[in-house]
Amino acid sequence: MGDHTECIQIQYDPSQISYEKILDMVFDEHSSYLHKPYSVQYRSGVWYQDEDQKHAVEKKIEQLKRDNQRAIHTHVAPLGDFYLAEDYHQKYIEKNRRPFSFFG
């Protein structure tokens, strides 16, 4: 435990939604600037697949810094290996029928 970060992987159709719009929703729904992460497991992070995504993330973070006058503590790194969580963690919201605002 502790050598991983809990995260989600988003698959999307760029003809339906832009990467920038997804970043807007991600940063609207989490507190990337409230505190430094207290563990790797629960840190704020965005992993990119290519230089265009990296540039978009960096641009979004710079915008948030300007707009909010605060440090942003979001880890930004290239996408590496992604491991699915145990079955009982899969589709958690759907299985538990709890309201959740992330991505509308």
C-alpha positions as a Markdown table, in Angstrom:
| # | Residue | x | y | z |
|---|---|---|---|---|
| 1 | Met | 0.0 | 0.0 | 0.0 |
| 2 | Gly | 1.1 | 3.6 | -0.4 |
| 3 | Asp | 3.1 | 3.0 | -3.6 |
| 4 | His | 0.2 | 3.8 | -5.9 |
| 5 | Thr | -2.3 | 6.6 | -6.5 |
| 6 | Glu | -6.0 | 6.0 | -6.7 |
| 7 | Cys | -7.3 | 7.4 | -9.9 |
| 8 | Ile | -9.7 | 7.0 | -12.8 |
| 9 | Gln | -8.9 | 6.5 | -16.4 |
| 10 | Ile | -11.2 | 8.3 | -18.8 |
| 11 | Gln | -11.9 | 7.0 | -22.3 |
| 12 | Tyr | -13.5 | 9.7 | -24.5 |
| 13 | Asp | -14.4 | 10.5 | -28.0 |
| 14 | Pro | -12.7 | 13.8 | -29.0 |
| 15 | Ser | -15.4 | 14.4 | -31.6 |
| 16 | Gln | -17.9 | 14.6 | -28.7 |
| 17 | Ile | -15.8 | 16.4 | -26.0 |
| 18 | Ser | -12.4 | 18.0 | -26.0 |
| 19 | Tyr | -9.6 | 17.1 | -23.7 |
| 20 | Glu | -9.6 | 20.7 | -22.4 |
| 21 | Lys | -13.3 | 20.4 | -21.4 |
| 22 | Ile | -12.5 | 17.2 | -19.5 |
| 23 | Leu | -9.7 | 19.1 | -17.7 |
| 24 | Asp | -12.2 | 21.9 | -16.8 |
| 25 | Met | -14.5 | 19.3 | -15.2 |
| 26 | Val | -11.6 | 17.5 | -13.4 |
| 27 | Phe | -10.3 | 20.7 | -11.9 |
| 28 | Asp | -13.8 | 22.0 | -11.1 |
| 29 | Glu | -14.4 | 18.7 | -9.1 |
| 30 | His | -11.3 | 18.4 | -7.0 |
| 31 | Ser | -9.3 | 20.5 | -4.7 |
| 32 | Ser | -5.9 | 20.7 | -6.4 |
| 33 | Tyr | -4.8 | 23.8 | -4.5 |
| 34 | Leu | -6.1 | 23.3 | -0.9 |
| 35 | His | -3.2 | 21.4 | 0.5 |
| 36 | Lys | -0.1 | 19.4 | -0.5 |
| 37 | Pro | -0.8 | 15.7 | -0.7 |
| 38 | Tyr | -0.3 | 13.8 | 2.5 |
| 39 | Ser | 0.3 | 10.5 | 0.7 |
| 40 | Val | 1.0 | 9.3 | -2.8 |
| 41 | Gln | -2.2 | 7.3 | -2.6 |
| 42 | Tyr | -4.5 | 10.4 | -2.4 |
| 43 | Arg | -2.6 | 13.0 | -4.3 |
| 44 | Ser | -4.1 | 15.1 | -7.0 |
| 45 | Gly | -2.8 | 14.0 | -10.4 |
| 46 | Val | -3.3 | 14.2 | -14.1 |
| 47 | Trp | -1.4 | 11.7 | -16.4 |
| 48 | Tyr | -1.1 | 12.6 | -20.1 |
| 49 | Gln | -0.7 | 10.5 | -23.2 |
| 50 | Asp | 1.1 | 12.9 | -25.5 |
| 51 | Glu | 2.7 | 16.3 | -25.7 |
| 52 | Asp | -0.6 | 18.0 | -26.7 |
| 53 | Gln | -2.2 | 16.7 | -23.5 |
| 54 | Lys | 0.8 | 17.7 | -21.4 |
| 55 | His | 0.6 | 21.2 | -22.8 |
| 56 | Ala | -3.1 | 21.4 | -22.2 |
| 57 | Val | -2.7 | 20.4 | -18.5 |
| 58 | Glu | 0.2 | 22.8 | -18.0 |
| 59 | Lys | -1.9 | 25.6 | -19.5 |
| 60 | Lys | -4.9 | 24.8 | -17.3 |
| 61 | Ile | -2.7 | 24.8 | -14.2 |
| 62 | Glu | -1.2 | 28.1 | -15.1 |
| 63 | Gln | -4.7 | 29.6 | -15.6 |
| 64 | Leu | -5.8 | 28.3 | -12.2 |
| 65 | Lys | -2.7 | 29.8 | -10.6 |
| 66 | Arg | -3.4 | 33.2 | -12.2 |
| 67 | Asp | -7.2 | 33.2 | -11.5 |
| 68 | Asn | -6.9 | 31.9 | -7.9 |
| 69 | Gln | -3.6 | 33.4 | -6.8 |
| 70 | Arg | -2.7 | 30.0 | -5.1 |
| 71 | Ala | -0.3 | 27.2 | -5.6 |
| 72 | Ile | -1.6 | 24.2 | -7.4 |
| 73 | His | -0.5 | 20.8 | -6.0 |
| 74 | Thr | -1.5 | 18.6 | -8.9 |
| 75 | His | 1.0 | 15.9 | -9.9 |
| 76 | Val | 1.5 | 15.9 | -13.7 |
| 77 | Ala | 3.3 | 13.0 | -15.4 |
| 78 | Pro | 3.3 | 10.8 | -18.5 |
| 79 | Leu | 0.8 | 8.0 | -18.4 |
| 80 | Gly | 2.5 | 4.7 | -17.4 |
| 81 | Asp | 1.0 | 1.4 | -16.4 |
| 82 | Phe | -2.6 | 1.6 | -15.3 |
| 83 | Tyr | -3.9 | -1.2 | -13.1 |
| 84 | Leu | -7.6 | -1.8 | -12.5 |
| 85 | Ala | -8.8 | -1.8 | -8.9 |
| 86 | Glu | -10.4 | -4.9 | -7.4 |
| 87 | Asp | -13.9 | -5.8 | -8.7 |
| 88 | Tyr | -15.7 | -4.4 | -5.7 |
| 89 | His | -14.3 | -0.9 | -6.6 |
| 90 | Gln | -15.4 | -1.1 | -10.2 |
| 91 | Lys | -18.4 | 1.0 | -11.2 |
| 92 | Tyr | -18.8 | 1.9 | -7.5 |
| 93 | Ile | -21.3 | 4.7 | -8.0 |
| 94 | Glu | -23.4 | 2.7 | -10.4 |
| 95 | Lys | -23.5 | -0.3 | -7.9 |
| 96 | Asn | -24.3 | 1.9 | -4.9 |
| 97 | Arg | -26.7 | 4.3 | -6.5 |
| 98 | Arg | -25.3 | 7.3 | -4.7 |
| 99 | Pro | -25.6 | 10.7 | -6.3 |
| 100 | Phe | -22.3 | 11.9 | -7.5 |
| 101 | Ser | -21.6 | 15.2 | -9.4 |
| 102 | Phe | -18.4 | 14.3 | -11.2 |
| 103 | Phe | -18.9 | 14.9 | -14.9 |
| 104 | Gly | -22.6 | 15.8 | -14.5 |
